[in-house]
Amino acid sequence: MNFQVTVLKVLVSYPNGFAIMADLKRDMAILATSGREWSERTKRLAARVPDLDIFRRRWSSV
């Protein structure tokens, strides 16, 4: 779950929420190695959305 929160955190910093994989990997590595504070923060955020699944594709008829 922390991984998904980190992905979302990185993507929100890019125009339109899109980043190429190299940029995403680089930014996630920076956050992952930034210390215990980031890890604890993502755990708290993930706990607020326990059913979060950003990788599951859902089609809507909207």
C-alpha positions in Angstrom: 0.0 0.0 0.0 2.8 2.5 0.8 4.1 1.9 -2.7 0.8 3.1 -4.2 0.7 6.1 -2.0 4.2 7.0 -3.1 3.3 6.6 -6.8 0.3 8.9 -6.3 2.5 11.5 -4.5 5.0 11.5 -7.3 2.4 11.7 -10.1 0.6 14.6 -8.5 3.7 16.7 -8.9 3.8 16.3 -12.7 1.7 18.2 -15.2 -1.6 16.3 -15.8 -0.4 13.6 -13.4 1.7 11.9 -16.1 5.4 10.9 -15.8 7.6 8.7 -17.9 8.8 5.6 -16.1 12.4 6.8 -15.6 11.2 9.9 -13.9 8.7 8.0 -11.7 11.5 5.5 -10.7 13.9 8.3 -9.9 11.5 10.3 -7.8 10.2 7.2 -5.9 13.8 6.3 -5.1 14.4 9.7 -3.7 11.4 9.4 -1.5 12.1 5.9 -0.5 15.6 6.8 0.7 14.6 10.1 2.3 14.3 8.6 5.8 11.9 7.2 8.2 9.7 10.2 8.2 8.5 9.5 4.6 7.9 5.9 5.4 5.8 6.7 8.5 3.9 9.3 6.5 2.9 6.9 3.8 1.8 4.3 6.3 -0.5 6.9 7.9 -1.9 7.9 4.5 -2.3 4.3 3.4 -4.2 3.5 6.5 -6.8 6.1 5.5 -7.6 4.3 2.2 -7.2 0.6 3.0 -9.0 -0.4 -0.3 -6.8 1.7 -2.6 -5.8 -0.2 -5.7 -4.4 2.2 -8.3 -3.3 -0.7 -10.6 -6.7 -2.3 -11.0 -8.5 -1.2 -14.2 -12.1 -0.4 -13.7 -14.3 0.6 -16.6 -17.1 3.0 -16.0 -20.2 3.6 -18.1 -20.3 7.3 -17.3 
